[in-house]
Amino acid sequence: MINKELLSDLLSIAVSTGGDFAEVFAEREHITRVNYVSGKVESIRDQVISGVGIRAFCGTKTYYASTSDTSREGLFSCAAAVAGAVGEGNGKRNISLTPDVVVNRQQIKHYPDDVPTKEKADILRVACSAASAVDEKIVQVEGSYLDTDRSILVANTEGLCREDRKIRTRLAVSAVASDGNENQSGFFGPGGGVGVEFFDTVTPKSIGERAAKQALTNLGAVYCPAGTMTVAIENGFGGVIFHEACGHSLEATSVGIGASQMAGKLGQQIANPKVTAIDDGTIVGGWGSFNIDDEGTPSTRNVLIENGVLKSYMIDRLGSRRMGMPMTGSGRRENYTYEPTSRMTNTFIANGPDKNEDIIASMEYGLYAKEMGGGSVNPLTGEFNFSVKEGYIVRNGKICEAVRGAALIGTGAEILQDIDMVGQNLATGQGMCGSASGSVPTDVGQPLIRVKKITVGGR
């Protein structure tokens, strides 16, 4: 995207006024979105994001500028803006770059740009039609198809010069069921770090039907009772509760400045011994996977918690400087307009020792959270609040009536200790995670787990 000589010049300018490190990040991303509303394809949008971000360090202070003007003049102006923010002077130095071959873990069969837009629209139409056909009570269906083809280049004053390309594909359907008096919704939105071949294994029809069936379940559900109870949280997107309640507290963005409940706890027992949690950006086909992060660091399999003991954090370059610890391939950003920060990739609780059937059978009374929704968390305190999209009451070891309006309330430190059973059906779910460096694709996951006690909000 930018030749080596120009990259060297830009880096030299960026550190010419006293910076001790500089980095150039270049990006070109092609995004295709297709939206379906009210029985028809409503819009098809092709978008290209292209630009450059330049960053300089002075110790743990950072200076950042970005531009969509990738002409030589535009790039020099961007580098000069960073240098001017750092200080004054003209101490240019020669920067020698060594282009490096990046190990490519992707296995793409059908690149999105090779597939006609009409075929993508047909995939979406099949999914939404399948949702509508499930039951006459399905009164509204909306859907979206997304694919992205993102190429990046990272160069820095340490001599690093690496390029990478990442493909992602996703399909999401939301359905509304009505009995004439009230409406309830359902949603399913799987995706992966793969091409359009994703739909060879996860069919559009099954995606639409799952969203519709969830809406119908919620329509017939009663309100969830409130109180402290035992809760079993199902696999897949159930892992969002670890992602939000604990994962953000393990990112250097908060740990590095002491604004995390997990700061200073390496080597300590912070969870039940049955809990092992991993952030792994190397998983082939993972929604949150990549070959190198947005700082040029190779992705890693990072064991965060092992048998309940805190083993590691997720660390970007700035966090590495603050904490005196190695980078873990966690530096991510939405696009070139954002400065990177430490972020999760594919984050999950690993399979445990318990049989899934024993988890439900062990519950005299409680809640089975089959599908989790969104929530919020304070990384400093670990306090969280999550909605349950699909839930059921458990009585005497049996899953009984469906309930709605449930929310799980607690703190990350408490829930880690109170997870007392971990099953063996690990699966992941896909989402977008928002933080200081924008919105990035992340996988969440876990097997079925049991939390012995947690506050359930309801009626």
Summary of the structure (lengths in Angstrom):
residues: 459
radius of gyration: 23.6
end to end distance: 56.8
largest distance: 75.4
contacts: 1729
relative contact order: 0.14
helix: 23%
strand: 43%
